[in-house]
């Protein structure tokens, strides 16, 4: 049995509306030479005809669950004759550089700088160069100073990771990510530092959710009349999606509980007559929702 409200929601096509991007680039032309090539921006859009967990999953995916690229190197990849250089600080600066997400994983960047002057100089990110001259970040970022008569060489490469990683810049597609009710719709907002377009980020988040839902292996075990599904290496993003939509589509389901294990998996505990049918229908319903969200 499906509630009338659920039927109404299901009959209406889920849509993304009012997609808006506002650049955070400076506007004072007197300092145009200092402007970043890849400027930060804020993006917002509305989602209609869905339950709250649908935009919330997009929010969580943008924030922590998309694979994001950044720079990395080891301390032994930094060689300098400047005795005042602190390798750990240089390494931290490199890891904080926002990288264009179009660059390939493993791309290597080399820096060779020599100070032939009698003054202290500043070395900028433009000195980091790849073999094929790919510009994957803003080139006017100060990295460190170099003492007179000294030199430095650095080799780093593009890596990929998820969310916050200690001693790195955050591997996130967006910060200040929120999803909140806006009348009968849901408003999603986020800020990006110029590493990818807003539409690319949202599209990637939607595809990511679809792939994770489609990859679930429905193998239940029974524990005293309770059916338990374990989804390895998953987060509550997917667990809450399934939980809310099972309750939407099957209100006679006695209960469904989502729990994250210490091993980094999700368990869904449900009491119902046919968990295979319920979960198969629910996951198909969710995949259909996200496939209809054309950005």
N, C-alpha and C positions, 0 to 999 in steps of 0.2 A: 504494500500500500504506500502510495506517495502523496504527501501533503499537497494541497492546492497551490500553496506558495511555491513549492518545489517545481510543480508543473509549469507555473508561469515563468519561473526563472529559466527552466530548461527550454521553453519554447522561444524565448527571446535570445537573439544572437549576441554573444559577448562582444563588446567593441572597445577599442581604444580611441578616445577623442581628445581634442584640444591639446595636442602635442605642442609644447612650447619650449624653446631654448633661449636662454639669456646669457650673452657673453659676459665674462668677468674681466675682459681685457682692459687695460688702462686706456684712457681716452685723451690724455694730454699729449699732443703731438710733439711738444718740445722734448719729450723723453722717448720718442719713438724708437731710438736705437737701443733702448733698454727693454722694449716690449718683448715678451716671449712669442716665438713663432707659433707654438701650440698653446692657445690660451684656455684657461679654465672656464667653465660655464655651469649654470644650473639648468636642469631640465625638469619638466613636469608634464603630466598627462593624467587623464581620467579614464577609468575602466567602468563600463556599465554592464548591468545584468549578470553580476557574479556575486558569490559570497565573499566574505572578508578574507578568507584564507588564500584566495587567488591573487589579489594584489600583494598580500603579505608575503607570499612565496617569491614573487618577483623582487620585492624589497630585500628579503633575506639573501636571495641569490646574487643580486647586484652588490650587496654589501660584503658578503663573505664566501660565496660559493661558486664564483666563476674563476677559472684559471687565469691568472694575470702575470704578465711578463715584467721583469725588472733586471737590473744589472747586479752582477756579483763577481767577486774575485777573492783569492786567498791572500793572507798577509805576505806570503812568499812571492806573490805576483806583483808586489810593489818594491821597487829598488830605487833608493834615493841617496844622494850624497849630502843632503840637507840634514844636519844633525838635530835640528829642531822639529823635524817632521814626526808626528805620532801616527803610525801606520793605522791604528784602529780608528782614528778620527777620519782619515782619508777614506778608509774602507766604508765607514758609515755614510759619508757624503755620497759616495758612488752608489750605494744601495738605496739612497733616498731619491735618486733622479727618476722622475716620471718618464716611462718609456712608451713609445708608440706601440700599440698592440698589434700592428701590422707586421712588425719585424719578426724574423724567424728565430725560434729558440736555438741557442748555440752560436748565434752570430757573435764574432769576437771583435772587441774594440781595443785598440792600443793607443797609449799616450806616451809621447816622448817630448820632454820639455827641458830646455837648458836656459839658464839665466846668464847671459853674457854681459849684463850691465853691472853697474855698481850700486844699484838700488834693489829693494825688495819688489818683486812683481807678483801679480795675481794670475793664476792659471785657471782658465775657464773650461767648461765642458766641451767647447768646440775643438779642443785638442784631442778628444777621444774620437778616433777615426777607425772605421772598418775597412777591410780590403776593397770592398766594392763601393765605398763612400756613401753608405746608407746613413741618412740623418734620421735618427730615431728618437731624438729628445731635443729640448731647447738647448741652444749652444752658448747661451750667455749666463750660465749658472756658475758662480764662483766655486771652485773646488778647494783651493788651498793657496797659500803664498809660497814663493820659492826664493830662498836667500840668494844674494849675489854670488856668482861663480859656482853655483850648484846645478844639479840636474836630477831628473826623475824619470823613470819608465814604469808604466802600469799596463797590465793586460787584464781585461775583464770580459765577461761574456753574458749573453742574455739567458736568463733562467726563468722558470715558471713556478708559481706556487699559489696558495689560497689564503685569503684573509690576513690576519695579523700574525707576523712571524717576528720573534724577538730579534732585535738588532738589525732589522731591515725596515725599509719603508713598507707601508701596508700594501699587501697584494690585494687590492680592492678596486672594483670598477667605479665605485662611488662612495662618497662620504655624506654625512647628514641625510641618510636615506630614510624616508618616512612613507608610510601609507596610512591614510586616514579618511574617514567618511566625509563626503562633500555632497550634501543633499542626498539624493538617491544613488549617487555614484561613489567611487573610491578614487581619491587623489593620491598619486605617487610622485614624490619629488626626490631628486638627488643632485649632488655636485660632483663634477669630474674635473680633473686637472689637465684635460686636453689630450689624454692618451688615446681616445677613440670617440667617434661621434655618438651622440645620445641614442639615435635610432639603432646603431650597431649594438650598443650595450643592451638595450631592451630586447632586441631580437635575439641576441645571444643568450640572455637570461631565459627567455621563453623556450628556445630550443633546448637549453640545458635541462629545464624542468621536464619537457616532453621526453627527452632521452632517459632521464632517471625514472620517470614513471613507467615508460615502456620496457625498461630493463628489469623490473621487479619479477622475481621468481616466486610464484605463489605456492609455497610449500608450508602447509600448516601442521602443527603438532597439537595434540589435545592434552589438556591438563585439568582433569576433574570437570569436564563439561565446558571448559573455556578453550577456544581456538586461538593459538598463538602463531603469529607470523613474524619472523625475524628478517629484517632487511639489512644486510651487512654494509658497513662503511657508508651509512646514510645519516642524515640529520633530521631534526624535527620539522624542517620545512616540508618534506614529503609526508612525514607522519601526520602532521596537523591537517594537511590537504586531504588526505584519505579519511582521517577521522571525521572532519566536519562534513564531508560529502557523503559518507556512509550514513551519518545521522540525518542528512537532508533527504537522501533517496530512500532510506529504509528506517523511518521513525519507530517502527516496531522492534528494531534491534535493541536488545536489553541494555547493552552498554558496549563502548569501545574505548580502550585506554591506550594512549601512546606513551612510550617510555624509552629514553635513551640509555643504553648500557655503557659501562665503563670501557668496554672494548671498542666503542665508537660505532655501534650499530643501533638500529631502531627496532623495538618490538611493539607490535600492535596486538592487544588482547581483546577478543571480541566474543560475545555470547549471542549466537544466532543459529538458525537451522542449517544454512548452507553458505558458509563463508566463501567458498570458491566462487559461487555465482555472484554474491554481493560484491566481493572485491574486484572481480573481473569487470562487472558492470560499472562500478565506481571509477576504476582506473580508466576505462574507455571513455567514460563521461568527462573526466578531467583532461585527458589528452585532446578530446574534441574541443573543449573550451579553449585551451591554449592554442590550438591550431587555428582557431577562428580569430585570434587576437592579432590582426594585421597592423603593424606599426606604420 
